[in-house]
Amino acid sequence: MADLRCNIAGIRSPNPFWLASAPPTDKEYNVRRALEAGWGGVVWKTLGEDPPVVNVSSRYGAVTHGGRRMAGLNNIELITDRPLATNIAEIKRIKRDFPDRAIVVSLMVPCVEESWRAILPIVEETGCDGIELNFGCPHGMSERNMGAAVGQVPDYVEMVTRWCKQNTRMPVIVKLTPNITNILMPARAAKAGGADAVSLINTVQSVVGVDLDAMTPLPAVDGQGTHGGYCGPAVKPIALRMLGDIARDPAMRGLPISGMGGVSSWREAAEFIAMGASGVQVCTAAMHHGFRIVSDMIDGLGNWMDAKGYADIDAFRGLANRNYVQWGELNIDFRTIARIDQDACISCGKCYIACEDTSHQAIAKHPGRVYEVIDAECVGCNLCAHVCPVDDCITMQPQPAAGPKRTWAVHPNNPHRLEPETVS
């Protein structure tokens, strides 16, 4: 089997699958069960100062879409509500009993140097492998000028990161918030502060739904609701985009990335690594299916790597990122046309309706509910293939190039205007 060993900023683990800082990593019992199931590492649920926070009930809301339960999960839970000393003692035991696993501790304290200087030696004494600075929590803690309130201000990210690097020997991973316009700003600030790695994404600010009988945002707490953090399969596209932006940024070159946000199987893990991640973190999938899903993830990733001839994770890390470009770099003359497999078609007409009503009227309807693509009208938008309920019934077929590749370039006399440019 391919070598699945993972190294993020010197933090080593036997495989790239870590549990993210979240309810599954809140106590020794859970973490021990997870590591026994085969997880390569864990990021302990965020520790803070004593006295601990007080959480509310209820805490989770979910989106079910197309029959899929928990396509997205929303939570309004805060950092650990257990005493610091209790967590510290448990972390020490876990690291003693699982020396080959990555044990990283998530931290969040007030944005003053004394608070960070005080907690770092306490955590370091556990023997853990590193710390993750929680600059992403979008609810509850941000109202206390922590979490996303820090992560949204690059100067604060750089400042706190530097405090930690000056006061600990441990590798420092900075966890970034997606609730920001340009993810590169806090990422660059983390690197400027001396971060050993970044992790992303944290949860997305959200209201998961409304109870239309009680007229209460969900999840409801005694008749009221608040915004929370959204995670799960639904946020994967957001995570891949932000991770890809960081991985291709020349200013961030060489800084390891721990990717998370919708990783539910080996395939998502491979996608994150191909976009530039050195490893992945998982939360919602474990909460949905239990810790033993990691066995399928390990086997699936290893089998795929063997089939592709990748000896280790570094062999394919970032390969997709090389092809992740700005819109203006795309070939404007490339053309692809839809093709319908008549033997697989079930004559539902979804492709025809979608194209006729909302796209380019490029599918003809013949007697007997037979549908055929009109090549001259097809722009290759892919909508028909996406709405088709039969896998691979509609495929997109690239067409021969009519000439040299052209992309868009800035007009030499007008920076606000683009013009086609032939690529040699």
C-alpha positions in Angstrom: 0.0 0.0 0.0 1.1 3.6 -0.7 2.8 5.5 2.1 0.2 7.6 3.9 2.4 9.1 6.5 1.8 12.8 7.0 4.1 15.7 8.1 2.6 19.1 8.8 5.2 21.6 10.2 7.2 18.8 11.7 4.1 17.2 13.3 4.0 13.6 12.1 1.2 11.1 11.9 0.8 7.7 10.4 -2.0 8.9 8.0 -3.3 12.4 7.0 -6.7 12.0 8.7 -7.0 14.2 11.8 -10.1 14.9 13.8 -10.7 18.7 13.8 -11.1 20.7 17.0 -14.8 20.2 17.8 -17.2 18.2 20.0 -15.6 14.8 19.0 -12.3 15.9 20.5 -13.6 17.4 23.7 -12.5 14.7 26.2 -10.2 11.8 26.7 -12.9 9.1 26.2 -13.8 10.3 22.7 -10.2 10.9 21.7 -9.1 7.5 22.9 -11.8 5.8 20.9 -10.9 7.8 17.9 -7.2 7.0 18.0 -8.0 3.3 18.7 -10.1 3.4 15.5 -7.1 4.6 13.5 -7.2 8.3 13.2 -3.7 9.8 12.5 -4.2 12.6 14.9 -6.6 15.0 16.7 -6.9 18.6 17.4 -8.2 18.9 20.9 -11.3 21.0 21.3 -10.4 24.6 22.0 -9.1 25.4 25.5 -9.5 28.8 27.1 -9.0 30.4 30.5 -10.8 29.4 33.6 -13.6 29.7 34.5 -14.8 27.8 31.5 -17.6 29.0 29.2 -21.2 27.9 29.6 -22.9 26.3 26.6 -26.6 26.4 25.7 -29.2 23.8 24.8 -30.0 23.1 22.0 -26.8 23.5 20.0 -27.1 21.9 16.5 -29.1 22.5 13.4 -28.9 20.6 10.1 -29.8 20.9 6.5 -31.3 17.9 4.8 -31.1 18.1 1.0 -32.4 15.7 -1.6 -32.8 13.0 1.0 -29.3 13.4 2.3 -29.2 13.9 6.1 -26.8 16.5 7.4 -25.7 17.8 4.1 -24.8 20.8 6.2 -24.5 21.1 10.0 -24.8 24.3 12.0 -23.7 24.7 15.6 -23.8 27.4 18.2 -21.6 25.5 20.7 -18.6 27.4 22.2 -15.2 26.2 23.2 -14.7 23.6 25.8 -16.9 24.0 28.9 -14.7 21.8 31.0 -12.0 23.1 33.4 -8.6 23.7 32.0 -6.8 21.4 34.5 -9.1 18.5 33.5 -8.3 18.9 29.8 -4.6 19.3 30.5 -4.5 16.0 32.5 -6.4 14.1 29.8 -4.2 15.5 27.0 -1.1 14.3 28.9 -2.4 10.8 29.2 -3.5 10.6 25.6 0.0 11.7 24.3 1.6 9.2 26.7 -0.5 6.3 25.4 -0.4 7.3 21.7 3.1 8.7 21.1 3.0 8.1 17.3 -0.2 10.2 16.8 -0.4 13.9 16.2 -1.9 15.5 19.3 -2.5 19.2 18.6 -4.2 21.6 21.1 -6.5 24.3 19.9 -6.3 27.5 22.0 -8.3 30.7 22.4 -7.8 33.3 25.1 -8.3 37.1 25.2 -6.3 39.1 22.8 -3.7 40.3 25.3 -0.1 38.9 25.4 -0.3 38.1 29.1 -3.1 35.6 28.6 -1.2 33.8 25.8 2.0 33.8 27.8 0.2 32.3 30.7 -1.5 29.4 28.9 1.3 28.3 26.6 3.6 26.7 29.2 0.7 24.8 30.7 -0.2 23.3 27.3 3.5 22.7 26.4 3.9 20.6 29.6 1.4 18.0 28.3 4.0 16.9 25.7 1.5 17.7 22.8 2.9 18.1 19.3 1.7 21.6 18.6 -1.0 24.2 19.0 -3.7 25.5 16.7 -4.7 29.1 17.2 -8.5 29.4 16.9 -9.0 32.6 14.9 -12.2 31.4 13.3 -15.0 30.7 15.8 -17.9 32.8 14.3 -20.3 32.9 17.2 -20.3 33.5 20.9 -16.5 34.0 21.3 -16.3 36.6 18.6 -18.7 38.8 20.6 -16.0 38.6 23.3 -13.3 39.9 20.9 -11.9 36.4 20.3 -12.2 33.9 17.5 -13.3 35.4 14.2 -13.0 38.9 15.7 -9.3 38.3 15.7 -9.1 36.3 12.5 -10.8 39.0 10.5 -8.1 41.6 11.4 -4.7 40.7 9.8 -2.8 42.9 12.2 -4.2 40.9 15.1 -3.5 37.6 13.4 0.2 38.6 13.0 0.4 40.0 16.5 -1.0 37.0 18.4 0.9 34.5 16.2 4.2 36.3 17.0 3.3 36.3 20.7 2.9 32.5 20.6 6.1 31.9 18.6 8.0 34.0 21.1 6.6 32.1 24.1 6.6 28.4 23.1 8.8 25.8 21.4 5.7 24.1 19.9 4.8 24.4 16.2 2.1 27.0 15.7 -0.8 26.3 13.3 -3.1 29.3 12.6 -6.7 28.4 11.9 -8.3 30.8 9.6 -11.9 32.1 9.3 -13.8 31.9 6.0 -15.9 34.9 7.1 -13.7 37.4 5.3 -13.5 38.9 1.9 -9.9 37.9 1.0 -8.5 34.8 2.7 -5.0 35.8 1.6 -4.8 38.8 4.0 -5.0 36.8 7.3 -3.0 34.0 5.8 -0.1 36.3 4.9 -0.4 37.9 8.3 -0.1 34.5 9.9 3.1 33.8 8.0 4.5 37.2 8.8 3.9 36.4 12.5 6.0 33.3 12.1 3.3 30.6 11.8 4.5 27.1 11.1 1.3 26.2 9.2 -2.2 27.4 8.6 -5.5 25.4 8.7 -8.8 26.2 7.1 -11.6 26.6 6.9 -13.3 27.2 10.1 -17.1 27.3 10.1 -19.2 29.7 8.0 -21.6 32.2 9.7 -25.1 31.0 9.1 -28.7 30.6 10.2 -29.7 27.1 9.3 -33.4 27.6 9.1 -36.6 29.0 10.7 -39.3 27.3 12.6 -42.4 28.8 10.8 -44.8 27.8 13.6 -42.7 29.2 16.5 -41.2 31.9 14.2 -37.8 31.1 15.7 -34.4 30.8 14.0 -32.9 27.3 14.4 -31.5 25.8 16.5 -33.9 27.2 19.1 -32.9 28.1 22.6 -36.0 28.8 24.7 -37.9 30.4 21.8 -34.9 32.3 20.4 -32.0 31.6 18.0 -28.7 33.1 16.8 -26.3 32.7 14.0 -23.8 29.8 14.2 -21.1 28.1 12.3 -21.9 26.0 9.2 -19.9 23.0 8.2 -20.2 19.6 6.5 -20.4 18.5 2.9 -22.1 21.8 1.8 -19.1 23.9 2.6 -16.5 21.9 0.7 -16.6 24.2 -2.4 -15.8 27.2 -0.2 -13.0 25.4 1.5 -11.4 24.2 -1.7 -11.5 27.7 -3.2 -9.8 29.3 -0.1 -7.3 26.6 0.3 -6.4 26.8 -3.4 -6.0 30.6 -3.2 -3.5 30.2 -0.4 -1.6 27.3 -2.0 -1.0 29.2 -5.3 -0.1 32.5 -3.6 3.7 33.1 -4.1 3.8 34.9 -0.7 2.6 31.7 1.0 4.9 29.3 -0.8 6.4 26.7 1.5 3.9 27.1 4.3 2.1 23.8 5.1 -1.7 23.7 5.0 -4.1 21.6 7.0 -7.3 21.4 5.0 -10.8 21.0 6.3 -14.4 21.7 5.4 -16.6 19.0 4.1 -14.1 16.1 4.0 -16.4 13.0 4.2 -14.4 10.3 2.4 -11.1 9.5 0.9 -12.0 11.2 -2.3 -12.5 14.6 -0.6 -9.2 14.1 1.2 -7.5 13.5 -2.1 -9.1 16.6 -3.6 -7.8 18.8 -0.7 -4.3 17.3 -1.0 -4.3 17.7 -4.8 -5.2 21.4 -4.2 -2.2 21.8 -1.9 -3.0 20.5 1.6 -0.5 18.5 3.5 -3.2 16.7 5.4 -6.9 17.0 6.3 -9.1 17.4 9.3 -12.6 15.9 9.7 -15.5 16.7 12.0 -19.0 16.5 10.6 -18.5 13.1 8.9 -17.3 11.6 12.2 -20.3 13.1 14.0 -22.6 11.6 11.4 -21.1 8.2 11.0 -18.8 7.5 13.9 -15.1 7.2 14.3 -14.7 4.0 12.3 -15.2 5.8 9.0 -11.5 6.4 9.1 -10.9 2.8 8.1 -12.7 3.4 4.8 -10.8 6.7 4.3 -7.4 5.1 4.8 -8.2 2.1 2.6 -9.8 4.2 -0.1 -7.0 6.7 -0.3 -4.3 4.0 -0.3 -6.0 2.0 -3.0 -6.5 5.1 -5.2 -2.8 6.1 -4.7 -1.7 2.6 -5.6 -3.9 2.6 -8.8 -2.5 6.0 -9.8 1.1 5.1 -9.0 1.6 7.7 -6.3 4.1 6.4 -3.8 3.3 8.9 -1.0 1.1 12.0 -0.4 3.8 14.4 -1.6 3.7 12.7 -5.0 0.3 14.3 -5.9 0.1 17.2 -3.4 -0.6 20.4 -5.2 -0.9 18.8 -8.7 -4.4 20.3 -9.2 -3.3 23.6 -7.9 -1.0 24.1 -10.9 -4.2 24.2 -13.0 -6.1 26.5 -10.6 -5.8 29.8 -12.5 -7.4 33.2 -12.7 -10.4 33.4 -14.9 -8.6 35.5 -17.5 -6.1 32.7 -18.0 -8.7 30.2 -19.3 -8.7 29.3 -23.0 -11.6 31.3 -24.5 -11.6 29.2 -27.6 -12.0 25.8 -25.9 -15.3 24.2 -26.8 -17.1 21.2 -25.4 -20.5 19.8 -26.5 -23.0 17.6 -24.7 -23.7 14.1 -25.9 -26.7 12.0 -24.8 -26.3 8.2 -24.5 -29.7 7.1 -25.9 -29.3 3.6 -24.5 -28.9 5.0 -21.0 -31.5 7.8 -21.3 -34.8 7.2 -19.4 -36.7 10.0 -21.3 -37.4 12.0 -18.2 -36.9 15.3 -20.1 -35.1 17.1 -17.4 -32.2 18.0 -19.7 -34.6 19.4 -22.3 -36.6 21.4 -19.7 -33.5 22.9 -18.1 -31.9 23.9 -21.4 -35.2 25.1 -23.1 -36.3 27.2 -20.1 -33.1 28.5 -18.6 -30.2 28.0 -21.0 -29.6 28.0 -24.7 -32.4 25.9 -26.4 -29.7 23.4 -27.5 -31.7 20.2 -27.0 -34.3 19.0 -29.5 -37.3 17.0 -28.4 -38.3 14.3 -31.0 -41.4 12.1 -31.1 -41.3 9.3 -28.6 -39.6 11.5 -26.0 -36.2 11.2 -27.7 -33.8 14.1 -26.9 -30.9 15.1 -29.0 -28.3 17.9 -28.6 -28.2 20.6 -31.3 -24.5 21.0 -31.7 -24.6 24.5 -33.3 -26.5 25.9 -30.3 -24.7 24.0 -27.4 -22.3 26.3 -25.5 -21.0 23.5 -23.3 -22.4 24.9 -20.0 -22.8 21.4 -18.5 -26.3 22.2 -17.0 -27.9 19.2 -18.8 -25.3 16.8 -17.5 -25.8 18.1 -13.9 -29.6 17.8 -13.9 -29.7 14.4 -15.6 -30.5 11.7 -12.9 -28.6 9.0 -14.7 -24.8 8.9 -14.1 -22.8 9.3 -17.3 -25.9 9.4 -19.5 -24.9 12.9 -20.6 -21.2 13.6 -21.1 -19.3 16.6 -22.3 -17.1 16.0 -25.3 -14.2 18.3 -26.1 -14.0 19.5 -29.7 -10.9 19.8 -31.8 -9.1 23.2 -31.5 -9.9 25.6 -34.3 -6.7 27.5 -33.7 -4.0 28.5 -31.1 -5.1 29.0 -27.5 -6.3 32.5 -26.6 -6.8 34.0 -23.2 -7.7 37.4 -22.0 -5.1 40.1 -21.4 -5.3 43.7 -20.0 -5.4 46.3 -22.8 -2.1 48.1 -23.0 -3.8 51.5 -22.9 -6.7 50.8 -20.6 -6.3 48.7 -17.4 -10.1 48.3 -17.2 -10.4 46.7 -20.5 -9.5 43.1 -21.6 -8.7 41.8 -25.0 -8.0 38.4 -26.5 -4.4 37.4 -26.6 -2.9 34.4 -28.4 -0.8 32.2 -26.1 2.4 30.9 -27.8 
